[in-house]
């Protein structure tokens, strides 16, 4: 089975802002993709499945009749929308080359299956470098909208140093042309090539050495102040479902809708890992319950409801299975340890 692509939740915000601007039914559209919007308030830097984001872009473009919706959404974004990652990116690069290199080296801590790199342009006589991206192979939904979005992000990153009026000489798209591209002002001064083996923009080599308004040399950055991306597939699945398991009857079909997989595929993979779907769900609920029980001002009945249990007694029995003690005993023991 292919990987389960994850992305930081704050990537949804520019898309939602664009939907609000055009007056689209945001709540209904979020419900359609089964994405709990409150994640953006409580855990904007947490990992969520990438699949619902591209579903949202595709549904928005189709339902609102906007072929270049991905482009419009991306123009509402900035590197600051990348949360802590964007903050570090903006503040800690000495020139454009170091900024882009830092982005390429660390982007998988923001989007786990993204691949970005710099390479010399084929026409070396023009002294150009390509800033490249290869799309997530397992995701085809919303591909054209996603590619528009990505190209704008690439241009915006260069503009952090080159200025707001900079545009690339060349833009390469993996997808074919759509009519909506003609309304993308950011692309009108560039030569566009479709059906390429990667997405890319060209950058003059002379620009790469231009100083950025950074404050700290890149080599002083040793780590991001973020929880690291999950390394194993079971951990990826847990991260993908962590904020979605809010109903007592959350089942494998619901999970597959969230991550964009077929139930049979997921079941086969879990079997190969020596895992089961019910075990992963139990682990997530135990982790969430443990976090909530550490908050002394939340009563256990409310915790039960937050975890999707209609009857607190069901939650208590489940917690005993997970930990060997009751929620009350767990809370009391943790309170004593922290005293």
C-alpha positions as CSV (number, residue, x, y, z in Angstrom):
1,X,0.0,0.0,0.0
2,X,1.2,3.5,-0.7
3,X,1.9,6.0,2.0
4,X,-0.8,8.0,3.7
5,X,0.1,11.6,2.9
6,X,-0.2,14.0,5.8
7,X,-0.2,17.8,5.8
8,X,-0.3,20.5,8.5
9,X,-3.9,21.6,9.2
10,X,-3.1,25.3,8.6
11,X,-2.9,24.6,4.9
12,X,-6.7,24.6,4.9
13,X,-7.0,28.2,6.0
14,X,-6.3,30.0,2.7
15,X,-8.8,27.7,0.9
16,X,-11.5,28.5,3.6
17,X,-10.7,32.2,3.4
18,X,-11.2,32.1,-0.4
19,X,-14.5,30.3,0.0
20,X,-15.7,32.9,2.6
21,X,-14.7,35.7,0.2
22,X,-16.8,34.3,-2.6
23,X,-19.7,33.5,-0.3
24,X,-19.6,29.7,-0.7
25,X,-21.3,27.5,1.9
26,X,-18.1,26.7,3.9
27,X,-19.7,24.6,6.7
28,X,-21.5,22.4,4.2
29,X,-18.4,21.9,2.1
30,X,-16.3,21.0,5.1
31,X,-19.0,18.5,6.1
32,X,-19.0,17.0,2.6
33,X,-15.3,16.2,2.9
34,X,-15.7,15.0,6.6
35,X,-13.2,17.5,7.9
36,X,-13.7,18.9,11.4
37,X,-12.9,22.6,11.0
38,X,-12.3,23.1,14.7
39,X,-8.8,21.6,14.2
40,X,-7.7,25.0,12.8
41,X,-8.6,26.6,16.2
42,X,-7.3,23.9,18.6
43,X,-4.3,22.4,16.7
44,X,-3.4,24.3,13.5
45,X,0.1,22.8,13.3
46,X,-1.1,19.2,13.7
47,X,-0.9,16.6,10.9
48,X,-4.1,15.8,9.1
49,X,-4.7,13.7,5.9
50,X,-3.7,15.5,2.7
51,X,-6.5,13.9,0.7
52,X,-9.4,16.1,2.1
53,X,-7.5,19.3,1.2
54,X,-7.4,18.3,-2.5
55,X,-11.0,17.1,-2.4
56,X,-12.0,20.5,-1.0
57,X,-10.1,22.3,-3.8
58,X,-11.7,20.1,-6.5
59,X,-15.2,20.4,-5.0
60,X,-14.9,24.1,-4.6
61,X,-13.7,24.7,-8.2
62,X,-16.5,22.5,-9.6
63,X,-19.4,23.7,-7.4
64,X,-18.4,27.4,-7.7
65,X,-17.7,27.2,-11.4
66,X,-14.1,28.5,-10.9
67,X,-11.6,26.6,-13.0
68,X,-8.6,28.4,-11.4
69,X,-9.9,28.0,-7.8
70,X,-6.5,26.6,-6.7
71,X,-4.8,29.7,-8.0
72,X,-7.3,32.0,-6.3
73,X,-6.9,30.2,-3.0
74,X,-3.1,30.3,-3.1
75,X,-3.1,34.1,-3.7
76,X,-4.8,34.3,-0.3
77,X,-1.9,32.5,1.3
78,X,1.6,33.4,2.3
79,X,4.5,31.6,3.9
80,X,3.1,32.8,7.2
81,X,0.2,30.4,6.6
82,X,2.7,27.6,7.0
83,X,2.6,28.1,10.7
84,X,5.8,27.7,12.7
85,X,7.5,26.3,9.6
86,X,6.7,29.4,7.6
87,X,7.8,31.7,10.4
88,X,11.2,30.0,10.5
89,X,11.5,30.0,6.8
90,X,10.8,33.7,6.5
91,X,13.1,34.7,9.4
92,X,16.1,32.5,9.1
93,X,17.6,32.5,5.6
94,X,20.6,34.6,4.5
95,X,19.8,34.7,0.8
96,X,17.3,33.3,-1.7
97,X,19.3,30.1,-2.3
98,X,19.5,29.3,1.4
99,X,15.8,30.0,1.8
100,X,14.8,27.6,-1.0
101,X,17.3,25.0,0.1
102,X,15.9,25.2,3.6
103,X,12.4,24.8,2.2
104,X,13.4,21.7,0.1
105,X,15.2,20.1,3.0
106,X,12.4,20.6,5.6
107,X,9.1,20.6,3.7
108,X,8.4,17.0,4.6
109,X,8.0,18.1,8.2
110,X,5.1,20.2,6.9
111,X,3.8,18.0,4.0
112,X,5.0,14.4,4.4
113,X,5.0,13.3,0.8
114,X,6.0,16.5,-0.9
115,X,9.2,16.5,-2.9
116,X,10.9,19.8,-3.8
117,X,14.3,20.4,-5.2
118,X,16.6,22.8,-7.2
119,X,18.2,21.7,-10.5
120,X,19.9,23.5,-13.4
121,X,17.6,24.4,-16.3
122,X,18.1,22.4,-19.5
123,X,19.0,25.6,-21.3
124,X,22.1,26.3,-19.2
125,X,23.2,29.2,-21.5
126,X,20.5,31.3,-19.9
127,X,21.9,30.6,-16.4
128,X,18.6,29.6,-14.9
129,X,17.8,27.2,-12.1
130,X,14.5,25.3,-11.8
131,X,12.6,25.2,-8.5
132,X,10.8,21.9,-8.8
133,X,8.1,19.9,-7.2
134,X,6.8,16.4,-7.9
135,X,3.2,15.7,-6.9
136,X,2.0,13.1,-4.4
137,X,1.7,9.9,-6.6
138,X,-1.1,8.4,-4.6
139,X,-3.3,11.5,-4.9
140,X,-5.1,12.2,-8.2
141,X,-8.2,14.0,-6.8
142,X,-8.0,17.8,-7.3
143,X,-4.6,17.5,-9.1
144,X,-5.1,20.4,-11.4
145,X,-6.3,22.7,-8.7
146,X,-3.5,21.5,-6.4
147,X,-0.9,22.2,-9.1
148,X,-2.1,25.8,-9.6
149,X,-1.9,26.2,-5.8
150,X,1.7,24.9,-5.7
151,X,3.0,27.1,-8.5
152,X,1.7,30.2,-6.7
153,X,3.5,29.0,-3.5
154,X,6.7,28.6,-5.4
155,X,6.5,32.1,-6.8
156,X,5.6,33.6,-3.5
157,X,8.6,32.0,-1.9
158,X,10.9,33.6,-4.5
159,X,9.1,36.9,-4.0
160,X,10.1,37.0,-0.4
161,X,13.5,38.0,-1.7
162,X,12.9,39.1,-5.3
163,X,10.0,41.5,-4.5
164,X,6.3,41.4,-5.2
165,X,6.5,42.1,-8.9
166,X,8.9,39.2,-9.8
167,X,7.6,36.5,-12.1
168,X,9.4,33.4,-13.6
169,X,10.4,33.3,-17.2
170,X,9.1,29.7,-17.4
171,X,6.4,27.6,-15.6
172,X,6.2,23.9,-16.0
173,X,2.9,22.0,-15.3
174,X,2.5,18.2,-15.1
175,X,-1.2,18.6,-16.0
176,X,-2.8,19.8,-19.3
177,X,-4.1,23.3,-19.9
178,X,-7.5,24.5,-18.7
179,X,-9.3,27.7,-19.8
180,X,-9.1,29.1,-16.3
181,X,-5.3,29.5,-16.5
182,X,-5.8,32.5,-18.7
183,X,-7.3,34.4,-15.8
184,X,-4.2,33.8,-13.6
185,X,-2.5,37.2,-13.5
186,X,0.6,35.8,-11.8
187,X,1.3,33.5,-14.8
188,X,0.6,35.9,-17.7
189,X,4.2,37.1,-18.1
190,X,5.6,33.6,-18.1
191,X,6.0,31.0,-20.9
192,X,3.9,28.0,-19.8
193,X,4.7,24.3,-20.7
194,X,2.1,21.6,-20.0
195,X,2.4,17.8,-19.7
196,X,5.8,18.0,-18.1
197,X,7.3,15.3,-15.8
198,X,7.4,17.8,-12.9
199,X,6.0,21.1,-11.7
200,X,8.6,23.9,-11.8
201,X,9.4,27.6,-12.1
202,X,12.6,29.1,-13.5
203,X,14.8,31.4,-11.4
204,X,17.9,33.4,-12.7
205,X,21.0,32.1,-11.0
206,X,22.0,35.7,-10.2
207,X,18.9,36.1,-8.1
208,X,19.7,33.1,-5.9
209,X,22.5,35.0,-4.2
210,X,20.4,38.0,-3.4
211,X,20.3,38.7,0.4
212,X,17.0,38.0,2.2
213,X,15.8,39.9,5.3
214,X,16.7,37.0,7.5
215,X,18.1,37.3,11.0
216,X,20.0,34.1,11.6
217,X,22.3,32.1,9.3
218,X,20.7,28.9,8.0
219,X,23.3,26.7,9.6
220,X,22.2,27.7,13.1
221,X,18.9,26.1,12.5
222,X,19.1,22.6,13.9
223,X,15.4,21.7,14.2
224,X,11.9,22.9,13.8
225,X,9.9,23.7,16.8
226,X,7.2,21.3,15.6
227,X,6.2,17.7,16.4
228,X,8.0,15.7,13.8
229,X,6.3,13.8,11.0
230,X,5.4,10.2,11.8
231,X,7.9,7.8,10.4
232,X,5.9,4.5,10.3
233,X,2.7,3.8,8.4
234,X,0.8,2.9,11.6
235,X,1.8,6.2,13.1
236,X,0.8,8.0,10.0
237,X,-2.6,6.4,10.1
238,X,-3.0,7.4,13.8
239,X,-2.0,10.9,13.0
240,X,-4.4,11.0,10.1
241,X,-7.4,9.9,12.2
242,X,-6.5,11.6,15.5
243,X,-8.9,14.5,15.1
244,X,-11.6,12.6,13.1
245,X,-12.6,9.9,15.6
246,X,-15.4,11.7,17.3
247,X,-18.2,9.2,17.0
248,X,-18.8,5.9,18.8
249,X,-19.5,4.2,15.4
250,X,-16.4,5.5,13.6
251,X,-15.5,2.5,11.4
252,X,-13.1,1.5,8.7
253,X,-15.3,2.9,6.0
254,X,-15.3,6.3,7.6
255,X,-11.5,6.1,8.0
256,X,-11.0,5.2,4.3
257,X,-13.1,8.2,3.3
258,X,-10.8,10.4,5.3
259,X,-7.5,9.1,4.0
260,X,-8.6,8.3,0.4
261,X,-8.1,4.5,0.5
262,X,-10.2,1.5,-0.2
263,X,-11.2,-0.6,2.9
264,X,-9.7,-3.8,1.4
265,X,-6.4,-2.0,0.8
266,X,-6.3,-0.6,4.3
267,X,-7.2,-4.0,5.9
268,X,-4.5,-5.8,3.9
269,X,-1.9,-3.3,4.9
270,X,-2.9,-3.5,8.6
271,X,-2.7,-7.2,8.5
272,X,0.8,-7.1,7.0
273,X,1.8,-4.8,9.9
274,X,0.3,-7.1,12.5
275,X,-2.2,-4.4,13.4
276,X,-6.0,-4.0,13.2
277,X,-8.2,-1.0,12.7
278,X,-9.9,-1.5,16.0
279,X,-6.5,-1.5,17.8
280,X,-5.5,1.8,16.1
281,X,-8.8,3.4,17.0
282,X,-8.4,2.2,20.6
283,X,-4.9,3.7,20.8
284,X,-6.1,7.0,19.5
285,X,-9.0,7.2,21.9
286,X,-6.8,6.2,24.8
287,X,-4.2,9.0,23.9
288,X,-7.0,11.5,23.5
289,X,-8.7,10.4,26.8
290,X,-5.3,10.6,28.6
291,X,-4.8,14.2,27.4
292,X,-8.2,15.3,28.5
293,X,-8.0,13.6,31.9
294,X,-4.9,15.6,32.6
295,X,-7.2,18.7,32.4
296,X,-8.7,18.8,35.8
297,X,-11.4,21.3,34.9
298,X,-13.1,18.9,32.4
299,X,-15.4,16.4,34.0
300,X,-15.4,12.8,32.9
301,X,-18.9,12.8,31.5
302,X,-17.8,15.6,29.1
303,X,-14.7,13.7,28.2
304,X,-16.9,10.7,27.3
305,X,-19.0,12.9,25.1
306,X,-16.0,14.5,23.4
307,X,-14.7,11.1,22.5
308,X,-18.0,10.1,20.9
309,X,-19.5,7.9,23.7
310,X,-23.2,8.3,24.2
311,X,-23.0,6.6,27.6
312,X,-20.2,7.4,30.1
313,X,-20.3,3.8,31.4
314,X,-19.2,2.7,27.9
315,X,-16.2,5.1,28.1
316,X,-15.3,3.9,31.6
317,X,-15.3,0.2,30.5
318,X,-13.2,1.0,27.4
319,X,-10.7,3.0,29.5
320,X,-10.3,0.1,31.9
321,X,-9.5,-2.2,28.9
322,X,-6.9,0.3,27.7
323,X,-5.2,1.1,31.0
324,X,-6.3,-1.4,33.6
325,X,-7.8,1.3,35.8
326,X,-10.8,3.6,35.7
327,X,-10.7,7.2,34.4
328,X,-11.1,8.5,37.9
329,X,-8.1,6.4,39.2
330,X,-6.0,7.6,36.2
331,X,-6.8,11.2,36.9
332,X,-6.1,10.8,40.6
333,X,-2.7,9.1,40.0
334,X,-1.6,11.7,37.5
335,X,-2.6,14.5,39.9
336,X,-0.5,12.9,42.6
337,X,2.5,12.5,40.3
338,X,2.4,16.2,39.2
339,X,1.9,17.6,42.7
